[in-house]
Amino acid sequence: MRTFGLIGYPLGHSFSVPYFTRKFEEQGIDAVYRNFPMKDTDVLPELLRKEKRLVGLNVTVPHKQAVIPYLDGMDAVSGSIGAVNTIMVRREGERIFLQGHNTDVTGFRRSLVEHLEPRHDKALVLGTGGSSRAVVHVLRELHIPCQMVSRSRKGDALTYEALNGEILEAHRLVVNTTPLGMHPGVEGFPPIPYSAISPEHLLFDLIYNPEKTRFLTLGEERGASIVNGYDMLVYQAEASWEIWNSKENHDHGTGA
């Protein structure tokens, strides 16, 4: 039985196990999907040796960048972004080849464009981790100028302290890529000036559990349109499944 799984830490919030388990049951697919909690990526090689039927992995926080040194190749998007959330595992005897992909890009793009309006022409991206890289990549593809926001000064990113009403009013798309507000810490939320949020705004939270975070609730109270991360996860999961089952990746798993 083929084995697929998710690596990251912690994994108590995992969407993937119930999603793929249901998919396998409904479609009669002889496979299993499991969580592999992993505080550090240095145990990845041992996991691959131990789980000999493991042929595909999803990668979640905090490892989307840390897994890259273990890969034999990446697709062009992953290489450009510098973050990976899907790994194709190919075996030739005792040798194991890992190919990195980023389906967060596919998932975010598909979900975002369903809600975009012409007025959402400038974006704030909250957070600077691996997920934010996929978000910025998509926004640039859509020709939406974006400004990153971080807890500390990093490159061109603004700090939360530097945000004001004028900046928020000018950026009518706000994307939360941080874990603030994710179960079980549901009371958390990014410290932005919510008083400047208006019905002109679209707030997109990559978090899906809870269904409506404090970030989204505070935006909704100001009349903003809101979107959580559930559809993005479905779209990226299906894109991962296509990668794991594509003939091209099975035949050319080590291409850069």
C-alpha angles and dihedrals in degrees: 000000000000114000127212127177154165127251124196139090131290103014102178090110094053117152095180104071097057092038097053094037089057091044092052093048095047095046098038093241115166098225142099132219120207140178116243106190108208125178092187132023093226088088092057096094091052091049090053092049093047098044099055094174093053108120104159140028137190116209125212136173131349097015107056091107099026093064094060097088089058094056127099091205145349135210118250095261094052091047092051094047098039093224134097130197101167129052127191111209117206124181130202107179106301093343119099123200123195124200119190127216137170116223092165084084092057093043096047095044094050093047096043098050090055088067106030121119126188090255090063090082101133128042142203114209112202111210135022103226131114094287092053090059091061091047093051091047091055094045091053090049088053091048092242111145110227138194120205121220125204139176089241135028109281121166110297094346119122120228120237088245089060094056117104138171093268093056093047093048089054094051107060096175115067120182122192112207095163125099091239108133096017118137125302092021092054096151093065123100138165111273101240127140098267091179087076093056113108140174086272090069132092115204115198120188119191087206116096100178111094096032090224116031124199087256090059094040093053090049093047090052087059092051098258124146111249136202129182128207100258099099090044089055093049092050094047092046091054090047089052090051091053091051094049091051100039116118090217093061092045090052098039105027096147101052116125 
